[in-house]
Amino acid sequence: MGQALLILLILLGLFKIIKEEKVFSIKRPIVLPFAVFIGIRILSIIFSEFPSISVYSLNKEIIFYLIVFVFLNELSQYDEKKIQFLIQVLIVAALIASVIGIAKVLLGNVERATSTTSGYSTLGMFLSVIFAVVFTLGRNKIFFPSRTWWLAILLLLLTGILFTFNRSNWITIVVIILAIGLYKERIILGVLLIIFALMIFLIPDMSARFIEILYFTEHLSDRDVIWNGALMIWDQHLILGFGTRTFNKIFPLYDQLVDKEMGGWHNEYLQIYIESGILGLITFLWLMFSIYYWGIKALKHSFSEKFKFDLMLAVLAGLSMFYLNSLSGGFLFDPISKVLFFFFLAMASNLISSQMNKIK
């Protein structure tokens, strides 16, 4: 149902773009590398070693990339109230998801926090991204006129993340707390880290999970097997890879996996390389580089405009959570996470473009 609604949204959005005769310059920051990345992913389907499997990526993956252009259109006119409303909707959604996830664990329904529509990994990604955005916007009175409410929201999101028991989310949250905290929230940084530590050491299940981080080499969850398998085949299809969705067909060490239902490479960068070759990985890294290169330039030129500066910094913080979590998971192949990523990608592109146009 959710997939059908999203496809309908894409079609309606594209119809609106055509009707209004909107044209997106391919030279816009971020748009060009993203478009090239889509092209490489399509080529890796066409030249797949298992085309009958990879072809499903057309409706499972490729069509969803079009939502970026819908978002670009809807966010093309810089409107502070509209942007504020959209960010607030995401925050409310994250709070609801966090409460549901926490309640499920406390009531004994599940061992790890999940939302009504996704598993713990997707929920952890969603809450982590919104946490980064909220933390970054803490001193912006337009978004958070009350520091007390802001801190309460942070704590609720942090609790939801901890109850996912997702180690990668825990690590990335600490990274963003340190990065943003040292820059603009030194006191709150200490408060959050203390609460983080107290919850981990006072709740036995969290303590056990934290110990796994300390002894991570003994708790790799099959990732060592995955990397060993990747090393055996990394040089076989260098240019365009083996094709999308081919893990189950090409992984050489399936008998060594503890989790026989494993369906991916558990690392976005590795997955893109194996599926789409060096061309896919280069364009993916090009997109990431473009986001930070142009984003930092926009920050420098919007320092005197507090709303734009804070918003651009928050968007970059949110996008950073995607890329950090990709080291042990991914977002492009998750139906919920990738739509959220595309929203922030479009917002970053439009904020950068509006700032660069002013400079010209």
Secondary structure as UniProt FT lines:
FT   HELIX           2..19
FT   TURN            20..21
FT   TURN            26..27
FT   TURN            29..30
FT   HELIX           31..46
FT   HELIX           51..54
FT   TURN            55..56
FT   HELIX           58..62
FT   HELIX           63..65
FT   HELIX           67..74
FT   HELIX           80..106
FT   TURN            107..108
FT   HELIX           120..136
FT   TURN            137..139
FT   TURN            141..143
FT   HELIX           147..162
FT   TURN            163..165
FT   HELIX           167..184
FT   HELIX           186..202
FT   HELIX           204..214
FT   HELIX           216..218
FT   TURN            221..222
FT   HELIX           223..233
FT   TURN            234..235
FT   TURN            238..240
FT   TURN            244..245
FT   HELIX           247..250
FT   TURN            252..253
FT   HELIX           254..256
FT   TURN            260..261
FT   HELIX           268..301
FT   TURN            302..304
FT   HELIX           306..325
FT   TURN            326..328
FT   TURN            332..333
FT   HELIX           335..359
//
